[in-house]
Amino acid sequence: MTARDDARLGERRRLAERERAAFDAVPAPRLGELLLAARERKGVDLYRAERDTKIRARFLAALERSDFKELPGAVYTKGFLRNYALYLGLDPDDVLERWKAEIGASRPVSEPIIIAPRPLEAPRGGLTFTPGIVVAAVLTLGVLAFAGYITLQLLRFAQPPVLAVDQPAVTKAQAEAETFLISGRSDPKATITIQAPGQQVFRFEAGADGAWSREVPLNKGRNDFTVRATDPVTAKESAPINLIVTVPIPQGPEAPTLAVDSPNEGTGFTNGAIPVQGSTNARSITVSAAYQGPVASPAPGQASPMPPVVPPAKEIAVGEDGRFSDSYQLAPGRWQLTITATGAQQKQTTETRTISVAFTGVNLVVEIRNSRAWIKVWVDGVVAPGYEAGVTLQPGKSVEFTAQRSVEVRTGSSGATFFTLNGAPLGSLGKAGVP
């Protein structure tokens, strides 16, 4: 070997020794760095580690900084290191040796060793009935029950009550029957209303099971009843049910039957068209009136008004079912109406009613006699509905108009058009054929 080769070999040895010295000079990682790297490999943050190990995050952060002065004491520090090492998958003994080396411990520390808690178990599969789940289930059931209740209430508010009547729509009662039992079913506690002849109304409550019944009076001939059910909470009404009860009208020489539905005794009217309605087994009905005086007594010193013209008696036709219905014109005042039913052998039955008439505004009755007439009518300055182009009325036809201020009538035949104003007959206002 030459001197040059020896020189090269020596240079190589010096370089190798220099590199080895440089490698030996790199310090070993501190305990905190080792713990930090292990946690990052585990993929958890300090707050997750705090929940899993039950060690406060600030103590874990002090361990990862190797800042052991921030810890409460050596005994707690050893316990924290052992638990944290087990959690991070490190050798707890190696970790404790590194800690002793870093704090410069020269002999084993004789403090008691804290037993590491068992590793947290993975949650078991399947459903676990925790208090939170039970409370949530109870709340869910409560919400569903409330929603069902609201739905039922909405359906109840949207639907009218049911109503059924036990009797057939047309029923024939015995000839001597004076009352009739109507019964049926509806919603529990529903309000049942029976409209009877003569403007009588029977109102009562169905039972808790929905059953109801009521005995009602009967007249001879046809008796019309209308039954309705009303929900007491929603005020919704059922569809009406009409019931006809017929009582045979006895035939013979005895006086005819007479039941007057209208007018009722003591009724006050604000126009002169008094409705006369009822039922009978007579062949004809006649109504007449007698003037009893003014509605209100005159003030002291004021003369009594002139008595009005008493209208002639009026005959009203009786239908095949025994019903009669018409109107009778009266002027203002107190009147006694006499309704007379005339049957076979001129036998009669009479009913009387005392009524009063006090007009408000204008009441005009237009009657066509002898020949037909064309009329057009304005009520308070507005054309009456149906009369925009005028109407041709036949003889015997009468129409009534009520207004606040005025009624204007144009006719194509003045002599065939007769007027009654507020119960006072005015007659015709011209000659036949003259507009």
WONORZI-V902080 format. One record per residue. N is the residue number from 0. RES is the residue in three letters. SS is DSSP state (H for helix, E for strand, L for the rest). PSI is psi in whole degrees, 0 to 359 (999 if undefined). D_LAST is the distance of its C-alpha to the last C-alpha in Angstrom with 2 decimals. Layout:
BEGIN
n:N res:RES ss:SS psi:PSI d_last:D_LAST
n:N res:RES ss:SS psi:PSI d_last:D_LAST
END
This chain:
BEGIN
n:0 res:MET ss:L psi:135 d_last:162.31
n:1 res:THR ss:L psi:169 d_last:162.39
n:2 res:ALA ss:H psi:327 d_last:161.75
n:3 res:ARG ss:H psi:319 d_last:158.43
n:4 res:ASP ss:H psi:322 d_last:157.30
n:5 res:ASP ss:H psi:321 d_last:158.33
n:6 res:ALA ss:H psi:317 d_last:156.32
n:7 res:ARG ss:H psi:318 d_last:153.19
n:8 res:LEU ss:H psi:320 d_last:153.58
n:9 res:GLY ss:H psi:322 d_last:153.94
n:10 res:GLU ss:H psi:319 d_last:150.81
n:11 res:ARG ss:H psi:319 d_last:148.84
n:12 res:ARG ss:H psi:319 d_last:150.08
n:13 res:ARG ss:H psi:320 d_last:149.11
n:14 res:LEU ss:H psi:318 d_last:145.56
n:15 res:ALA ss:H psi:318 d_last:145.19
n:16 res:GLU ss:H psi:324 d_last:146.47
n:17 res:ARG ss:H psi:317 d_last:144.05
n:18 res:GLU ss:H psi:321 d_last:141.06
n:19 res:ARG ss:H psi:322 d_last:142.12
n:20 res:ALA ss:H psi:319 d_last:142.46
n:21 res:ALA ss:H psi:320 d_last:139.00
n:22 res:PHE ss:H psi:318 d_last:137.50
n:23 res:ASP ss:H psi:342 d_last:139.28
n:24 res:ALA ss:L psi:345 d_last:137.86
n:25 res:VAL ss:L psi:121 d_last:134.16
n:26 res:PRO ss:L psi:151 d_last:133.34
n:27 res:ALA ss:L psi:150 d_last:131.89
n:28 res:PRO ss:L psi:148 d_last:128.19
n:29 res:ARG ss:L psi:164 d_last:127.57
n:30 res:LEU ss:H psi:319 d_last:126.32
n:31 res:GLY ss:H psi:319 d_last:122.91
n:32 res:GLU ss:H psi:321 d_last:122.45
n:33 res:LEU ss:H psi:317 d_last:123.49
n:34 res:LEU ss:H psi:318 d_last:120.86
n:35 res:LEU ss:H psi:314 d_last:118.12
n:36 res:ALA ss:H psi:320 d_last:118.91
n:37 res:ALA ss:H psi:321 d_last:118.88
n:38 res:ARG ss:H psi:318 d_last:115.46
n:39 res:GLU ss:H psi:324 d_last:113.98
n:40 res:ARG ss:H psi:326 d_last:115.41
n:41 res:LYS ss:H psi:339 d_last:113.72
n:42 res:GLY ss:L psi:34 d_last:110.41
n:43 res:VAL ss:L psi:157 d_last:109.34
n:44 res:ASP ss:L psi:178 d_last:108.62
n:45 res:LEU ss:H psi:326 d_last:110.10
n:46 res:TYR ss:H psi:327 d_last:107.12
n:47 res:ARG ss:H psi:319 d_last:107.31
n:48 res:ALA ss:H psi:324 d_last:111.07
n:49 res:GLU ss:H psi:316 d_last:110.48
n:50 res:ARG ss:H psi:322 d_last:108.19
n:51 res:ASP ss:H psi:323 d_last:110.68
n:52 res:THR ss:H psi:349 d_last:113.91
n:53 res:LYS ss:L psi:22 d_last:112.61
n:54 res:ILE ss:L psi:131 d_last:114.51
n:55 res:ARG ss:L psi:146 d_last:112.63
n:56 res:ALA ss:H psi:325 d_last:111.67
n:57 res:ARG ss:H psi:330 d_last:113.52
n:58 res:PHE ss:H psi:321 d_last:116.77
n:59 res:LEU ss:H psi:320 d_last:116.27
n:60 res:ALA ss:H psi:323 d_last:115.70
n:61 res:ALA ss:H psi:320 d_last:118.94
n:62 res:LEU ss:H psi:317 d_last:120.87
n:63 res:GLU ss:H psi:343 d_last:119.57
n:64 res:ARG ss:L psi:359 d_last:120.71
n:65 res:SER ss:L psi:32 d_last:124.08
n:66 res:ASP ss:L psi:78 d_last:123.27
n:67 res:PHE ss:H psi:347 d_last:124.96
n:68 res:LYS ss:H psi:338 d_last:125.00
n:69 res:GLU ss:H psi:351 d_last:121.25
n:70 res:LEU ss:L psi:156 d_last:121.95
n:71 res:PRO ss:L psi:340 d_last:122.64
n:72 res:GLY ss:L psi:170 d_last:126.26
n:73 res:ALA ss:H psi:320 d_last:128.69
n:74 res:VAL ss:H psi:313 d_last:127.94
n:75 res:TYR ss:H psi:324 d_last:124.18
n:76 res:THR ss:H psi:315 d_last:124.86
n:77 res:LYS ss:H psi:317 d_last:126.96
n:78 res:GLY ss:H psi:317 d_last:124.30
n:79 res:PHE ss:H psi:314 d_last:121.56
n:80 res:LEU ss:H psi:316 d_last:123.71
n:81 res:ARG ss:H psi:314 d_last:124.58
n:82 res:ASN ss:H psi:317 d_last:120.96
n:83 res:TYR ss:H psi:322 d_last:119.62
n:84 res:ALA ss:H psi:316 d_last:122.34
n:85 res:LEU ss:H psi:320 d_last:121.47
n:86 res:TYR ss:H psi:321 d_last:117.77
n:87 res:LEU ss:H psi:357 d_last:118.53
n:88 res:GLY ss:L psi:24 d_last:120.99
n:89 res:LEU ss:L psi:163 d_last:124.10
n:90 res:ASP ss:L psi:115 d_last:127.50
n:91 res:PRO ss:H psi:326 d_last:127.38
n:92 res:ASP ss:H psi:317 d_last:131.16
n:93 res:ASP ss:H psi:321 d_last:131.26
n:94 res:VAL ss:H psi:316 d_last:128.45
n:95 res:LEU ss:H psi:323 d_last:130.32
n:96 res:GLU ss:H psi:317 d_last:133.54
n:97 res:ARG ss:H psi:320 d_last:131.74
n:98 res:TRP ss:H psi:317 d_last:130.30
n:99 res:LYS ss:H psi:323 d_last:133.79
n:100 res:ALA ss:H psi:320 d_last:135.18
n:101 res:GLU ss:H psi:324 d_last:132.57
n:102 res:ILE ss:H psi:358 d_last:133.02
n:103 res:GLY ss:L psi:34 d_last:136.83
n:104 res:ALA ss:L psi:132 d_last:137.53
n:105 res:SER ss:L psi:346 d_last:141.26
n:106 res:ARG ss:L psi:160 d_last:141.14
n:107 res:PRO ss:L psi:141 d_last:138.66
n:108 res:VAL ss:L psi:132 d_last:136.30
n:109 res:SER ss:L psi:14 d_last:136.81
n:110 res:GLU ss:L psi:155 d_last:133.34
n:111 res:PRO ss:L psi:148 d_last:131.64
n:112 res:ILE ss:L psi:133 d_last:129.70
n:113 res:ILE ss:L psi:127 d_last:125.96
n:114 res:ILE ss:L psi:130 d_last:125.01
n:115 res:ALA ss:L psi:138 d_last:122.36
n:116 res:PRO ss:L psi:157 d_last:119.20
n:117 res:ARG ss:L psi:145 d_last:118.46
n:118 res:PRO ss:L psi:146 d_last:116.41
n:119 res:LEU ss:L psi:134 d_last:112.71
n:120 res:GLU ss:L psi:147 d_last:111.68
n:121 res:ALA ss:L psi:143 d_last:108.95
n:122 res:PRO ss:L psi:140 d_last:105.83
n:123 res:ARG ss:L psi:150 d_last:105.78
n:124 res:GLY ss:L psi:167 d_last:103.30
n:125 res:GLY ss:L psi:180 d_last:100.50
n:126 res:LEU ss:L psi:129 d_last:98.07
n:127 res:THR ss:L psi:125 d_last:99.44
n:128 res:PHE ss:L psi:88 d_last:97.55
n:129 res:THR ss:L psi:162 d_last:97.94
n:130 res:PRO ss:H psi:323 d_last:96.21
n:131 res:GLY ss:H psi:319 d_last:93.88
n:132 res:ILE ss:H psi:320 d_last:92.82
n:133 res:VAL ss:H psi:316 d_last:92.26
n:134 res:VAL ss:H psi:318 d_last:90.08
n:135 res:ALA ss:H psi:320 d_last:88.08
n:136 res:ALA ss:H psi:318 d_last:87.58
n:137 res:VAL ss:H psi:317 d_last:86.42
n:138 res:LEU ss:H psi:319 d_last:83.95
n:139 res:THR ss:H psi:315 d_last:82.64
n:140 res:LEU ss:H psi:321 d_last:82.12
n:141 res:GLY ss:H psi:318 d_last:80.34
n:142 res:VAL ss:H psi:318 d_last:77.97
n:143 res:LEU ss:H psi:319 d_last:77.25
n:144 res:ALA ss:H psi:317 d_last:76.62
n:145 res:PHE ss:H psi:318 d_last:74.24
n:146 res:ALA ss:H psi:321 d_last:72.38
n:147 res:GLY ss:H psi:320 d_last:72.07
n:148 res:TYR ss:H psi:316 d_last:70.73
n:149 res:ILE ss:H psi:320 d_last:68.11
n:150 res:THR ss:H psi:316 d_last:67.09
n:151 res:LEU ss:H psi:321 d_last:66.68
n:152 res:GLN ss:H psi:320 d_last:64.58
n:153 res:LEU ss:H psi:319 d_last:62.30
n:154 res:LEU ss:H psi:322 d_last:61.86
n:155 res:ARG ss:H psi:318 d_last:61.10
n:156 res:PHE ss:H psi:333 d_last:58.48
n:157 res:ALA ss:H psi:342 d_last:56.86
n:158 res:GLN ss:L psi:140 d_last:56.62
n:159 res:PRO ss:L psi:163 d_last:54.78
n:160 res:PRO ss:L psi:154 d_last:56.90
n:161 res:VAL ss:L psi:156 d_last:57.57
n:162 res:LEU ss:E psi:131 d_last:56.27
n:163 res:ALA ss:E psi:142 d_last:57.25
n:164 res:VAL ss:E psi:135 d_last:56.62
n:165 res:ASP ss:L psi:331 d_last:59.31
n:166 res:GLN ss:L psi:154 d_last:57.05
n:167 res:PRO ss:L psi:159 d_last:55.13
n:168 res:ALA ss:L psi:326 d_last:51.40
n:169 res:VAL ss:E psi:118 d_last:50.78
n:170 res:THR ss:E psi:140 d_last:53.36
n:171 res:LYS ss:E psi:123 d_last:53.85
n:172 res:ALA ss:E psi:170 d_last:55.54
n:173 res:GLN ss:L psi:155 d_last:57.57
n:174 res:ALA ss:L psi:327 d_last:55.89
n:175 res:GLU ss:L psi:4 d_last:57.68
n:176 res:ALA ss:L psi:133 d_last:57.07
n:177 res:GLU ss:L psi:342 d_last:55.63
n:178 res:THR ss:E psi:166 d_last:56.26
n:179 res:PHE ss:E psi:137 d_last:56.47
n:180 res:LEU ss:E psi:116 d_last:58.57
n:181 res:ILE ss:E psi:131 d_last:56.84
n:182 res:SER ss:E psi:166 d_last:59.33
n:183 res:GLY ss:E psi:199 d_last:59.71
n:184 res:ARG ss:E psi:151 d_last:61.09
n:185 res:SER ss:E psi:192 d_last:59.97
n:186 res:ASP ss:L psi:149 d_last:61.65
n:187 res:PRO ss:L psi:135 d_last:64.26
n:188 res:LYS ss:L psi:14 d_last:62.87
n:189 res:ALA ss:L psi:152 d_last:59.25
n:190 res:THR ss:E psi:121 d_last:56.58
n:191 res:ILE ss:E psi:131 d_last:55.03
n:192 res:THR ss:E psi:127 d_last:51.61
n:193 res:ILE ss:E psi:117 d_last:50.43
n:194 res:GLN ss:E psi:116 d_last:46.84
n:195 res:ALA ss:E psi:168 d_last:47.01
n:196 res:PRO ss:H psi:154 d_last:44.50
n:197 res:GLY ss:H psi:22 d_last:43.24
n:198 res:GLN ss:H psi:25 d_last:43.03
n:199 res:GLN ss:E psi:140 d_last:46.82
n:200 res:VAL ss:E psi:129 d_last:48.55
n:201 res:PHE ss:E psi:123 d_last:52.24
n:202 res:ARG ss:E psi:128 d_last:53.80
n:203 res:PHE ss:E psi:177 d_last:57.51
n:204 res:GLU ss:E psi:137 d_last:60.02
n:205 res:ALA ss:L psi:160 d_last:61.63
n:206 res:GLY ss:L psi:178 d_last:65.42
n:207 res:ALA ss:L psi:336 d_last:67.89
n:208 res:ASP ss:L psi:4 d_last:67.97
n:209 res:GLY ss:L psi:351 d_last:64.16
n:210 res:ALA ss:E psi:147 d_last:64.05
n:211 res:TRP ss:E psi:159 d_last:61.55
n:212 res:SER ss:E psi:151 d_last:60.43
n:213 res:ARG ss:E psi:135 d_last:58.37
n:214 res:GLU ss:E psi:128 d_last:57.91
n:215 res:VAL ss:E psi:151 d_last:54.31
n:216 res:PRO ss:E psi:155 d_last:53.00
n:217 res:LEU ss:L psi:146 d_last:51.34
n:218 res:ASN ss:L psi:160 d_last:48.78
n:219 res:LYS ss:L psi:139 d_last:48.79
n:220 res:GLY ss:E psi:215 d_last:46.77
n:221 res:ARG ss:E psi:135 d_last:45.57
n:222 res:ASN ss:E psi:117 d_last:46.50
n:223 res:ASP ss:E psi:127 d_last:45.15
n:224 res:PHE ss:E psi:142 d_last:47.33
n:225 res:THR ss:E psi:125 d_last:46.94
n:226 res:VAL ss:E psi:134 d_last:50.18
n:227 res:ARG ss:E psi:154 d_last:50.61
n:228 res:ALA ss:E psi:137 d_last:53.72
n:229 res:THR ss:E psi:131 d_last:53.86
n:230 res:ASP ss:L psi:122 d_last:56.77
n:231 res:PRO ss:L psi:342 d_last:57.88
n:232 res:VAL ss:L psi:310 d_last:59.13
n:233 res:THR ss:L psi:346 d_last:56.49
n:234 res:ALA ss:L psi:14 d_last:53.50
n:235 res:LYS ss:L psi:140 d_last:52.51
n:236 res:GLU ss:E psi:147 d_last:50.86
n:237 res:SER ss:L psi:168 d_last:51.62
n:238 res:ALA ss:L psi:139 d_last:49.06
n:239 res:PRO ss:L psi:149 d_last:47.80
n:240 res:ILE ss:E psi:124 d_last:49.28
n:241 res:ASN ss:E psi:134 d_last:47.21
n:242 res:LEU ss:E psi:128 d_last:49.22
n:243 res:ILE ss:E psi:121 d_last:48.05
n:244 res:VAL ss:E psi:120 d_last:50.39
n:245 res:THR ss:E psi:128 d_last:49.69
n:246 res:VAL ss:E psi:121 d_last:51.38
n:247 res:PRO ss:L psi:136 d_last:51.60
n:248 res:ILE ss:L psi:118 d_last:49.75
n:249 res:PRO ss:L psi:141 d_last:52.27
n:250 res:GLN ss:L psi:143 d_last:51.46
n:251 res:GLY ss:L psi:182 d_last:52.70
n:252 res:PRO ss:L psi:358 d_last:52.15
n:253 res:GLU ss:L psi:165 d_last:52.31
n:254 res:ALA ss:L psi:144 d_last:49.34
n:255 res:PRO ss:L psi:157 d_last:46.86
n:256 res:THR ss:L psi:152 d_last:46.95
n:257 res:LEU ss:E psi:119 d_last:44.21
n:258 res:ALA ss:E psi:116 d_last:44.04
n:259 res:VAL ss:E psi:115 d_last:41.19
n:260 res:ASP ss:E psi:328 d_last:40.75
n:261 res:SER ss:E psi:140 d_last:37.85
n:262 res:PRO ss:L psi:160 d_last:37.43
n:263 res:ASN ss:L psi:157 d_last:40.93
n:264 res:GLU ss:L psi:130 d_last:42.53
n:265 res:GLY ss:L psi:9 d_last:41.89
n:266 res:THR ss:L psi:141 d_last:39.18
n:267 res:GLY ss:E psi:138 d_last:36.90
n:268 res:PHE ss:E psi:146 d_last:33.27
n:269 res:THR ss:L psi:7 d_last:31.12
n:270 res:ASN ss:L psi:169 d_last:27.82
n:271 res:GLY ss:L psi:357 d_last:26.90
n:272 res:ALA ss:E psi:90 d_last:26.67
n:273 res:ILE ss:E psi:120 d_last:30.27
n:274 res:PRO ss:E psi:130 d_last:31.65
n:275 res:VAL ss:E psi:113 d_last:33.65
n:276 res:GLN ss:E psi:154 d_last:35.99
n:277 res:GLY ss:E psi:199 d_last:39.40
n:278 res:SER ss:E psi:153 d_last:41.48
n:279 res:THR ss:E psi:164 d_last:42.83
n:280 res:ASN ss:L psi:11 d_last:44.55
n:281 res:ALA ss:L psi:169 d_last:42.49
n:282 res:ARG ss:L psi:336 d_last:40.02
n:283 res:SER ss:E psi:158 d_last:37.15
n:284 res:ILE ss:E psi:135 d_last:36.29
n:285 res:THR ss:E psi:134 d_last:34.67
n:286 res:VAL ss:E psi:135 d_last:33.76
n:287 res:SER ss:E psi:167 d_last:33.47
n:288 res:ALA ss:E psi:152 d_last:33.85
n:289 res:ALA ss:E psi:129 d_last:35.78
n:290 res:TYR ss:E psi:132 d_last:35.25
n:291 res:GLN ss:E psi:351 d_last:38.51
n:292 res:GLY ss:E psi:177 d_last:37.77
n:293 res:PRO ss:L psi:160 d_last:36.60
n:294 res:VAL ss:L psi:316 d_last:37.49
n:295 res:ALA ss:L psi:143 d_last:39.76
n:296 res:SER ss:L psi:141 d_last:41.83
n:297 res:PRO ss:L psi:151 d_last:40.89
n:298 res:ALA ss:L psi:156 d_last:43.25
n:299 res:PRO ss:L psi:131 d_last:46.03
n:300 res:GLY ss:L psi:354 d_last:44.82
n:301 res:GLN ss:L psi:134 d_last:41.14
n:302 res:ALA ss:L psi:148 d_last:39.37
n:303 res:SER ss:L psi:144 d_last:38.05
n:304 res:PRO ss:L psi:155 d_last:34.26
n:305 res:MET ss:L psi:136 d_last:32.57
n:306 res:PRO ss:L psi:142 d_last:32.51
n:307 res:PRO ss:L psi:170 d_last:29.11
n:308 res:VAL ss:L psi:127 d_last:27.56
n:309 res:VAL ss:L psi:124 d_last:29.39
n:310 res:PRO ss:L psi:154 d_last:27.17
n:311 res:PRO ss:L psi:160 d_last:28.20
n:312 res:ALA ss:L psi:150 d_last:30.58
n:313 res:LYS ss:E psi:135 d_last:29.26
n:314 res:GLU ss:E psi:135 d_last:31.04
n:315 res:ILE ss:E psi:133 d_last:31.59
n:316 res:ALA ss:E psi:149 d_last:32.79
n:317 res:VAL ss:L psi:130 d_last:36.27
n:318 res:GLY ss:L psi:171 d_last:37.07
n:319 res:GLU ss:L psi:333 d_last:40.15
n:320 res:ASP ss:L psi:5 d_last:41.89
n:321 res:GLY ss:L psi:4 d_last:41.42
n:322 res:ARG ss:E psi:148 d_last:38.86
n:323 res:PHE ss:E psi:148 d_last:35.68
n:324 res:SER ss:E psi:127 d_last:32.95
n:325 res:ASP ss:E psi:180 d_last:29.60
n:326 res:SER ss:E psi:156 d_last:28.07
n:327 res:TYR ss:E psi:122 d_last:27.89
n:328 res:GLN ss:E psi:129 d_last:25.70
n:329 res:LEU ss:L psi:149 d_last:27.78
n:330 res:ALA ss:L psi:170 d_last:27.51
n:331 res:PRO ss:L psi:143 d_last:30.22
n:332 res:GLY ss:E psi:183 d_last:33.71
n:333 res:ARG ss:E psi:136 d_last:36.54
n:334 res:TRP ss:E psi:152 d_last:35.93
n:335 res:GLN ss:E psi:116 d_last:38.11
n:336 res:LEU ss:E psi:141 d_last:36.61
n:337 res:THR ss:E psi:118 d_last:38.23
n:338 res:ILE ss:E psi:122 d_last:38.05
n:339 res:THR ss:E psi:128 d_last:39.60
n:340 res:ALA ss:E psi:128 d_last:40.82
n:341 res:THR ss:E psi:122 d_last:41.57
n:342 res:GLY ss:L psi:206 d_last:44.13
n:343 res:ALA ss:H psi:149 d_last:46.37
n:344 res:GLN ss:H psi:28 d_last:47.57
n:345 res:GLN ss:H psi:21 d_last:44.82
n:346 res:LYS ss:L psi:142 d_last:46.82
n:347 res:GLN ss:E psi:151 d_last:44.82
n:348 res:THR ss:E psi:135 d_last:45.20
n:349 res:THR ss:E psi:141 d_last:43.41
n:350 res:GLU ss:E psi:142 d_last:42.91
n:351 res:THR ss:E psi:149 d_last:41.69
n:352 res:ARG ss:E psi:132 d_last:40.50
n:353 res:THR ss:E psi:124 d_last:40.19
n:354 res:ILE ss:E psi:171 d_last:37.65
n:355 res:SER ss:E psi:148 d_last:36.05
n:356 res:VAL ss:E psi:122 d_last:32.58
n:357 res:ALA ss:L psi:106 d_last:32.33
n:358 res:PHE ss:L psi:146 d_last:29.15
n:359 res:THR ss:L psi:123 d_last:29.46
n:360 res:GLY ss:L psi:218 d_last:26.48
n:361 res:VAL ss:E psi:129 d_last:22.95
n:362 res:ASN ss:E psi:119 d_last:22.26
n:363 res:LEU ss:E psi:127 d_last:18.78
n:364 res:VAL ss:E psi:125 d_last:18.31
n:365 res:VAL ss:E psi:124 d_last:15.01
n:366 res:GLU ss:E psi:136 d_last:15.53
n:367 res:ILE ss:E psi:127 d_last:13.81
n:368 res:ARG ss:L psi:154 d_last:15.07
n:369 res:ASN ss:L psi:311 d_last:15.61
n:370 res:SER ss:L psi:162 d_last:13.54
n:371 res:ARG ss:L psi:159 d_last:12.57
n:372 res:ALA ss:E psi:145 d_last:9.39
n:373 res:TRP ss:E psi:133 d_last:9.05
n:374 res:ILE ss:E psi:152 d_last:9.45
n:375 res:LYS ss:E psi:137 d_last:11.34
n:376 res:VAL ss:E psi:138 d_last:13.76
n:377 res:TRP ss:E psi:130 d_last:16.24
n:378 res:VAL ss:E psi:117 d_last:19.41
n:379 res:ASP ss:L psi:41 d_last:21.59
n:380 res:GLY ss:L psi:1 d_last:20.02
n:381 res:VAL ss:E psi:136 d_last:20.63
n:382 res:VAL ss:E psi:131 d_last:18.34
n:383 res:ALA ss:L psi:141 d_last:19.23
n:384 res:PRO ss:L psi:133 d_last:21.55
n:385 res:GLY ss:L psi:351 d_last:20.15
n:386 res:TYR ss:L psi:18 d_last:16.56
n:387 res:GLU ss:L psi:320 d_last:17.44
n:388 res:ALA ss:L psi:9 d_last:15.59
n:389 res:GLY ss:L psi:157 d_last:13.05
n:390 res:VAL ss:E psi:138 d_last:13.97
n:391 res:THR ss:E psi:121 d_last:13.08
n:392 res:LEU ss:E psi:145 d_last:14.44
n:393 res:GLN ss:L psi:160 d_last:16.21
n:394 res:PRO ss:L psi:141 d_last:16.58
n:395 res:GLY ss:L psi:351 d_last:19.09
n:396 res:LYS ss:L psi:136 d_last:18.35
n:397 res:SER ss:E psi:143 d_last:18.31
n:398 res:VAL ss:E psi:153 d_last:18.56
n:399 res:GLU ss:E psi:140 d_last:20.13
n:400 res:PHE ss:E psi:139 d_last:20.09
n:401 res:THR ss:E psi:134 d_last:22.92
n:402 res:ALA ss:E psi:166 d_last:23.28
n:403 res:GLN ss:L psi:321 d_last:25.86
n:404 res:ARG ss:L psi:313 d_last:23.73
n:405 res:SER ss:L psi:153 d_last:19.94
n:406 res:VAL ss:E psi:123 d_last:17.11
n:407 res:GLU ss:E psi:130 d_last:13.73
n:408 res:VAL ss:E psi:129 d_last:10.74
n:409 res:ARG ss:E psi:130 d_last:7.47
n:410 res:THR ss:E psi:149 d_last:5.52
n:411 res:GLY ss:L psi:351 d_last:4.16
n:412 res:SER ss:L psi:97 d_last:5.04
n:413 res:SER ss:H psi:325 d_last:5.73
n:414 res:GLY ss:H psi:340 d_last:8.88
n:415 res:ALA ss:H psi:358 d_last:10.21
n:416 res:THR ss:E psi:117 d_last:10.09
n:417 res:PHE ss:E psi:143 d_last:13.20
n:418 res:PHE ss:E psi:143 d_last:14.85
n:419 res:THR ss:E psi:115 d_last:18.58
n:420 res:LEU ss:E psi:117 d_last:19.74
n:421 res:ASN ss:L psi:43 d_last:23.44
n:422 res:GLY ss:L psi:352 d_last:24.21
n:423 res:ALA ss:E psi:120 d_last:22.69
n:424 res:PRO ss:E psi:132 d_last:20.05
n:425 res:LEU ss:E psi:349 d_last:17.09
n:426 res:GLY ss:E psi:199 d_last:15.46
n:427 res:SER ss:E psi:156 d_last:11.80
n:428 res:LEU ss:L psi:19 d_last:10.01
n:429 res:GLY ss:L psi:196 d_last:8.15
n:430 res:LYS ss:L psi:158 d_last:8.50
n:431 res:ALA ss:L psi:137 d_last:8.39
n:432 res:GLY ss:L psi:355 d_last:6.45
n:433 res:VAL ss:L psi:122 d_last:3.84
n:434 res:PRO ss:L psi:999 d_last:0.00
END
